[in-house]
Amino acid sequence: MTEKMVAYCGLICTDCDAYVATQAEDMVALEKMARETSAQFEMELTIADAMCDGCLAITGRQIGYCLECAIRLCGIQKHVENCARCDGYPCGKIEAFSKPGTTHRATLEALRASPHPTD
C-alpha cells in the first residue's frame, strides 16, 4: 500500500486519479483524463499533460496548474513538508484555497495538531 502523500495545500496526491494512473502507468486512464479535461476546459491536453508524480515531487511530472501553483511554489521555497508545518499557517494563499470546512483544510488542521515526526 502506498503511503499517503499530502500536497502543500492539503489535497491528498495519492488519492488523485492523475497520480494513481501515472504511478500505475495506466495509459488508458491517462488518455481518458486528458480527453475529458480537454473537453471541459476547451483546451488540448495530451497524455503527458495528465501525468503527475505528486505535488511534493521537485523533479518529475506535475499535472497542469501544479507547476505554477503559488501554494506549491511557496512550500518549496520555504522547505516545508506542507502548509500545516509552516510558521505562517494559515496564510492568505491557504485561506483563499483551503477554506475552513473543506476536506483539504481538515487534512491540514489535523496535521497541524499532530506532533511532527522530527519533534
N, C-alpha and C positions, 0 to 999 in steps of 0.2 A: 504494500500500500504506500502511495506517495504521501510524504509529509505535506501538511497544509502550508501553502505559500500565501502570505498576506501582503498585498500591494501596499505602497505607502499610504494610500487613501482609505484602506480598509476593505477593499474588494478582495475576494479570495481568488487569486490567479488559478489555483489548482481546481477550482470549480468551473472555470470559464471554458466554454466549448472550443474556442480557438486554441487555448493552451492544451486541453485534453487531446484534441485532434492532431496538433503539432507533435506532441510527445509520442503519440501512437503512430505517427506517420500515416494518418488516415487521409489520403488524398481525396477520396470521395467526399468526406465530410468537409474538408477544407474548400473544395471546389463548390460545393453547395453553399457554404457560408459566404464565399466570395460572390457568387451569383446573386444570392438573396440580399446581401448588403449593397451590392451594385444597384440593384433594382430599387431598394428602399431609399438610398441616398442619391440616386441618379448620377452615379459615377461608375467608372470602370475599374474594378479590382480584379487582381489575379490571385491564384492560389498562394503565391509568395506573399501577397499583401495580407492574407488571412492567417499567416503563420505567426506564432508567438511562443517565446520561451519564458514568459512571465515578466512582470514589471520590474522585478528586482534584479533581473539579469542586466549587467552592464554591457556585455557583448552578447551577440545573438540576435534573435528576431523578436521584434515587438510589433504588435498589430496597430495599424493606423495611427491614431492620436497619441499613443503611448510615447512615441519618440519626442513629441513636443509638449507633453503634459507638464504643466507648471508644478503640480504637486510632486510628480516623479522627479523632475529636474531638481527641485528644492531638496528632496530627500537624498538624492545622490550627492549634491553639493555639501549637505550637512553631515553626510556619512552616518545617517540613522537607519536603523532596521526598518522602521515605518514611522508614520507621523505620531503614533502613540508614544514613541520613545524620544520625541523631540521636546526640548525645553520650552519651545514656543507654542506647544499644543494647547488648545486648538487655535490655529491662526485663521486669517481671513480666507485663505485658499480652502482650508478644510471646512470652515463654516459655510462657504458657498457650495461645495460639492457634497460633502458628507453631512447632510442636515441631521439634527437630532431626530431620533425615531427611525432612521433608515437602518437597514441591516449592516451596511458597511460602517456606519458610525458606531453601532453597538459593538462591532468587532473591535474597533479602535478603543472604545471605552473599556472593554473587557481586558484588552492588552495593557492599557494604561494602568488599570487597577491591579494587574498581576505582577508579581515580582519578576524582574528581568533576570534571565539566566546568569548574567555576569554580576548581579548584585550580591 
